[in-house]
Amino acid sequence: MFEESEQPTKWSIIASGEGADRIALQYHTGFHNMAIEDRVLLLNTAAADVHPEKIFDYLIKKDVKFLEISEKIKRERICIFGSAPGAGNVWKVGEMQAREDFDTIRRYISNLKIIEGDVILTINTLGGGTGNGSTPYLINELKYGKALIAGHKNKFFSVGVLPFDVEPPQRHFNAICGMTRLLKYPTDGKDWKQNTDLLILVNNSQIENKIASDSYSPDKILSDEEKYYLVNKSIIDAIDIMIAPGGKTSKTTVDVADYHQIPSNLGVYHFTPCIATGLDPEIIDVETAIDFAVKNPMVPLDIKTATMAYFIMRVPKKYIGKRFSQEELERITKDWAVNNMCGSTGGIARYASLTYTTEQENFDILVLLGGFSLKEVIRTSLHKYEIFSKGLEDKDIAGENALTTEDALTIEEKIKNYIKHTEDVIKIVSSGEDEGLLEKWGF
């Protein structure tokens, strides 16, 4: 049986921008994760964009108790920063507003005890201006700055939500800029260092298409609010399962360091969730559960290029040691990785954790794949990025907060370097070259 003495890893959430605030609010009201408790902060530059009644409209229709929750959130957990009402969907303005009003944000972080934990999970929709501009800056400031020294102890994991494919070029330009600055950021305004410790990429269109496929019925068409609710719920489910192996409900704990240390050492630290939820433990076995999950990656990717994987299965407690075991999960995930992931060894890093729950009768599985080729993931965004970036003004005629050609060239250099390094790692892992290896070691 599992050990009961371990304390769960403590997580906090900082969500910036309207789309991220919706996800965080939906999570905070629908889940009661002891690892997070009340350490949730919502940031925005425009009060109208984070109006709880607006965001809770769909939830309130389902359950009026959310009215009371929304009032509490409005009083305690919303920080409006910056001197202008909104960022105008320009990430550089969002960054400038956070930089100028960091003291306001810092006070909220301190008062809500956001940094009194192990992990700060940031959420932002990569097509926007406020979150896309402020989040990379805030991570860098909390990691390396002097204002909140206690924040240096935290690790930063980030959820970056890529825009819908049909959104205009400017939003996809934002997405490439935001993703790059989450991965790398100019510390002290000069050297670009690793910023977030783990980047979890999800794609709105990819999730929407899966939901549409699962929900299709000639007699029922999902409304936009239902669709957005379900897209956000998929992201929330992945976050919730990812947090699960950090405490006493796990046979093999996946600590914070297990998530970020090897990816950071490799210099390749982007991942995406593949999930399957609500599975019948009497019918579905582990192999089938994994197959269900990996058919639902949250970005379009070639699984054969994935070099790292975390397998987390959350099952009802009564099935532990009977229907499911940690040992079986490790054996099955190893075989799956060898047959499906990059290289003959099934990637270069793999973890598996069986966790239990007393709150549900069905079971869930998360396969968190990492280090994969970004070719398919950002193909649409790169195309639209190019369209928008060609129209940028030169620095000498642009305003202080205007995007410039220089901005684009710097971003391009950093993301191209990261993509190239990712492809190099994939090539090394997939080559499987061991000719001369024994001779190298003197055999």
PEUR-V691384 format. One record per residue. N is the residue number from 1. RES is the residue in three letters. PHI is phi in whole degrees, 0 to 359 (999 if undefined). PSI is psi in whole degrees, -180 to 180 (NA if undefined). Layout:
# PEUR-V691384
[[N RES PHI PSI] [N RES PHI PSI]]
This chain:
# PEUR-V691384
[[1 MET 999 162] [2 PHE 286 152] [3 GLU 289 142] [4 GLU 253 2] [5 SER 269 -19] [6 GLU 290 140] [7 GLN 272 139] [8 PRO 292 149] [9 THR 301 138] [10 LYS 263 127] [11 TRP 244 152] [12 SER 231 157] [13 ILE 236 129] [14 ILE 240 117] [15 ALA 245 131] [16 SER 233 130] [17 GLY 100 158] [18 GLU 300 -48] [19 GLY 297 -43] [20 ALA 293 -38] [21 ASP 298 -38] [22 ARG 299 -45] [23 ILE 297 -47] [24 ALA 295 -41] [25 LEU 296 -43] [26 GLN 297 -39] [27 TYR 293 -47] [28 HIS 297 -31] [29 THR 271 -32] [30 GLY 268 -18] [31 PHE 236 151] [32 HIS 233 70] [33 ASN 278 119] [34 MET 295 -21] [35 ALA 289 -23] [36 ILE 256 -39] [37 GLU 54 -123] [38 ASP 252 18] [39 ARG 277 75] [40 VAL 225 130] [41 LEU 229 130] [42 LEU 252 129] [43 LEU 243 145] [44 ASN 197 161] [45 THR 262 -9] [46 ALA 227 123] [47 ALA 300 -36] [48 ALA 297 -29] [49 ASP 283 -13] [50 VAL 235 31] [51 HIS 288 114] [52 PRO 304 -40] [53 GLU 299 -37] [54 LYS 294 -47] [55 ILE 289 -33] [56 PHE 273 -1] [57 ASP 310 -50] [58 TYR 292 -39] [59 LEU 293 -40] [60 ILE 296 -35] [61 LYS 298 -29] [62 LYS 274 -32] [63 ASP 200 119] [64 VAL 291 -13] [65 LYS 298 -21] [66 PHE 291 -18] [67 LEU 299 -46] [68 GLU 296 -42] [69 ILE 296 -41] [70 SER 296 -36] [71 GLU 295 -41] [72 LYS 294 -42] [73 ILE 297 -41] [74 LYS 298 -36] [75 ARG 285 -36] [76 GLU 243 -26] [77 ARG 237 12] [78 ILE 246 123] [79 CYS 246 116] [80 ILE 264 120] [81 PHE 238 164] [82 GLY 92 161] [83 SER 265 -11] [84 ALA 245 146] [85 PRO 282 85] [86 GLY 105 164] [87 ALA 254 1] [88 GLY 62 25] [89 ASN 61 26] [90 VAL 247 115] [91 TRP 296 -30] [92 LYS 295 -33] [93 VAL 290 -42] [94 GLY 300 -40] [95 GLU 294 -44] [96 MET 297 -41] [97 GLN 296 -41] [98 ALA 293 -39] [99 ARG 296 -44] [100 GLU 287 -28] [101 ASP 243 30] [102 PHE 298 -33] [103 ASP 299 -38] [104 THR 295 -46] [105 ILE 297 -42] [106 ARG 301 -41] [107 ARG 297 -43] [108 TYR 296 -43] [109 ILE 301 -43] [110 SER 291 -47] [111 ASN 296 -35] [112 LEU 271 5] [113 LYS 57 36] [114 ILE 299 -37] [115 ILE 273 1] [116 GLU 271 59] [117 GLY 202 -160] [118 ASP 254 -39] [119 VAL 231 133] [120 ILE 254 116] [121 LEU 265 115] [122 THR 263 146] [123 ILE 231 130] [124 ASN 207 146] [125 THR 275 124] [126 LEU 288 -10] [127 GLY 271 -7] [128 GLY 269 -173] [129 GLY 251 -49] [130 THR 295 -58] [131 GLY 292 -40] [132 ASN 295 -33] [133 GLY 277 -44] [134 SER 281 -38] [135 THR 297 -50] [136 PRO 301 -40] [137 TYR 298 -45] [138 LEU 296 -41] [139 ILE 301 -50] [140 ASN 300 -43] [141 GLU 294 -40] [142 LEU 287 -32] [143 LYS 283 -42] [144 TYR 240 -13] [145 GLY 285 177] [146 LYS 256 -8] [147 ALA 286 -39] [148 LEU 232 82] [149 ILE 300 -33] [150 ALA 299 -27] [151 GLY 293 -19] [152 HIS 295 -20] [153 LYS 281 -19] [154 ASN 282 155] [155 LYS 256 149] [156 PHE 243 116] [157 PHE 251 142] [158 SER 231 136] [159 VAL 259 118] [160 GLY 248 118] [161 VAL 262 112] [162 LEU 287 147] [163 PRO 294 163] [164 PHE 299 145] [165 ASP 303 -32] [166 VAL 279 -6] [167 GLU 291 156] [168 PRO 290 164] [169 PRO 306 -37] [170 GLN 299 -38] [171 ARG 289 -34] [172 HIS 285 -31] [173 PHE 301 -48] [174 ASN 305 -42] [175 ALA 298 -46] [176 ILE 295 -42] [177 CYS 295 -43] [178 GLY 293 -44] [179 MET 299 -44] [180 THR 298 -44] [181 ARG 285 -21] [182 LEU 289 -39] [183 LEU 288 -47] [184 LYS 226 145] [185 TYR 213 144] [186 PRO 285 94] [187 THR 294 135] [188 ASP 58 23] [189 GLY 74 9] [190 LYS 233 -89] [191 ASP 288 132] [192 TRP 276 117] [193 LYS 246 167] [194 GLN 304 134] [195 ASN 259 -90] [196 THR 294 150] [197 ASP 277 -21] [198 LEU 204 126] [199 LEU 250 121] [200 ILE 255 110] [201 LEU 266 134] [202 VAL 226 151] [203 ASN 240 120] [204 ASN 304 -45] [205 SER 294 -39] [206 GLN 299 -45] [207 ILE 290 -42] [208 GLU 300 -43] [209 ASN 298 -39] [210 LYS 293 -43] [211 ILE 297 -43] [212 ALA 298 -40] [213 SER 294 -44] [214 ASP 290 -32] [215 SER 264 -1] [216 TYR 299 131] [217 SER 205 136] [218 PRO 301 -22] [219 ASP 264 -4] [220 LYS 219 126] [221 ILE 241 127] [222 LEU 291 135] [223 SER 287 165] [224 ASP 300 -41] [225 GLU 293 -36] [226 GLU 295 -43] [227 LYS 298 -48] [228 TYR 296 -38] [229 TYR 300 -45] [230 LEU 288 -37] [231 VAL 299 -48] [232 ASN 296 -38] [233 LYS 297 -37] [234 SER 298 -43] [235 ILE 296 -43] [236 ILE 297 -43] [237 ASP 303 -43] [238 ALA 297 -44] [239 ILE 299 -45] [240 ASP 296 -40] [241 ILE 289 -37] [242 MET 300 -36] [243 ILE 286 -25] [244 ALA 305 -39] [245 PRO 280 17] [246 GLY 267 11] [247 GLY 206 -150] [248 LYS 286 -11] [249 THR 272 8] [250 SER 243 139] [251 LYS 288 -47] [252 THR 243 114] [253 THR 284 136] [254 VAL 259 102] [255 ASP 283 169] [256 VAL 305 -45] [257 ALA 298 -33] [258 ASP 297 -33] [259 TYR 286 -37] [260 HIS 246 -22] [261 GLN 294 -52] [262 ILE 294 -47] [263 PRO 304 -41] [264 SER 295 -41] [265 ASN 297 -35] [266 LEU 283 -19] [267 GLY 76 18] [268 VAL 227 106] [269 TYR 223 37] [270 HIS 254 142] [271 PHE 221 168] [272 THR 215 146] [273 PRO 275 145] [274 CYS 235 122] [275 ILE 228 153] [276 ALA 222 128] [277 THR 235 161] [278 GLY 67 35] [279 LEU 275 144] [280 ASP 279 115] [281 PRO 291 -16] [282 GLU 277 -18] [283 ILE 245 -44] [284 ILE 270 128] [285 ASP 264 178] [286 VAL 296 -45] [287 GLU 302 -44] [288 THR 294 -39] [289 ALA 299 -44] [290 ILE 297 -44] [291 ASP 300 -43] [292 PHE 300 -44] [293 ALA 295 -49] [294 VAL 287 -9] [295 LYS 280 -5] [296 ASN 236 52] [297 PRO 293 148] [298 MET 272 3] [299 VAL 222 156] [300 PRO 286 121] [301 LEU 211 162] [302 ASP 266 108] [303 ILE 300 -28] [304 LYS 295 -14] [305 THR 264 -4] [306 ALA 289 130] [307 THR 252 -9] [308 MET 219 151] [309 ALA 205 143] [310 TYR 238 127] [311 PHE 248 118] [312 ILE 234 121] [313 MET 242 128] [314 ARG 246 115] [315 VAL 234 159] [316 PRO 301 141] [317 LYS 303 -35] [318 LYS 294 -15] [319 TYR 267 -7] [320 ILE 292 129] [321 GLY 80 -5] [322 LYS 245 -73] [323 ARG 278 -33] [324 PHE 227 148] [325 SER 216 156] [326 GLN 298 -41] [327 GLU 297 -43] [328 GLU 294 -41] [329 LEU 299 -42] [330 GLU 294 -41] [331 ARG 295 -46] [332 ILE 291 -41] [333 THR 292 -34] [334 LYS 298 -48] [335 ASP 298 -41] [336 TRP 297 -44] [337 ALA 298 -44] [338 VAL 298 -36] [339 ASN 275 -18] [340 ASN 233 -22] [341 MET 262 -174] [342 CYS 289 131] [343 GLY 82 167] [344 SER 286 -15] [345 THR 261 4] [346 GLY 73 53] [347 GLY 81 -167] [348 ILE 236 -6] [349 ALA 210 134] [350 ARG 208 135] [351 TYR 229 149] [352 ALA 222 137] [353 SER 218 127] [354 LEU 262 122] [355 THR 239 158] [356 TYR 242 159] [357 THR 225 149] [358 THR 251 9] [359 GLU 250 3] [360 GLN 209 157] [361 GLU 263 -23] [362 ASN 264 174] [363 PHE 235 160] [364 ASP 233 155] [365 ILE 221 139] [366 LEU 240 127] [367 VAL 247 108] [368 LEU 264 105] [369 LEU 265 141] [370 GLY 220 165] [371 GLY 71 14] [372 PHE 282 165] [373 SER 296 137] [374 LEU 270 4] [375 LYS 306 -54] [376 GLU 283 -30] [377 VAL 298 -44] [378 ILE 245 18] [379 ARG 303 -52] [380 THR 296 -45] [381 SER 296 -40] [382 LEU 297 -42] [383 HIS 299 -47] [384 LYS 284 -28] [385 TYR 301 -45] [386 GLU 298 -41] [387 ILE 299 -46] [388 PHE 287 -41] [389 SER 295 -26] [390 LYS 295 -21] [391 GLY 264 4] [392 LEU 290 148] [393 GLU 282 153] [394 ASP 289 154] [395 LYS 301 -38] [396 ASP 287 -12] [397 ILE 242 5] [398 ALA 264 155] [399 GLY 285 173] [400 GLU 301 -40] [401 ASN 260 10] [402 ALA 278 146] [403 LEU 285 140] [404 THR 233 169] [405 THR 300 -36] [406 GLU 297 -42] [407 ASP 304 -49] [408 ALA 297 -43] [409 LEU 295 -39] [410 THR 294 -46] [411 ILE 302 -46] [412 GLU 300 -43] [413 GLU 300 -45] [414 LYS 290 -44] [415 ILE 288 -34] [416 LYS 296 -40] [417 ASN 297 -42] [418 TYR 293 -43] [419 ILE 298 -44] [420 LYS 298 -44] [421 HIS 297 -40] [422 THR 300 -47] [423 GLU 296 -36] [424 ASP 297 -43] [425 VAL 296 -44] [426 ILE 301 -43] [427 LYS 297 -43] [428 ILE 296 -46] [429 VAL 293 -40] [430 SER 282 -21] [431 SER 293 -38] [432 GLY 62 22] [433 GLU 289 120] [434 ASP 230 11] [435 GLU 297 126] [436 GLY 85 0] [437 LEU 295 -45] [438 LEU 295 -38] [439 GLU 297 -37] [440 LYS 301 -35] [441 TRP 265 10] [442 GLY 89 14] [443 PHE 266 NA]]
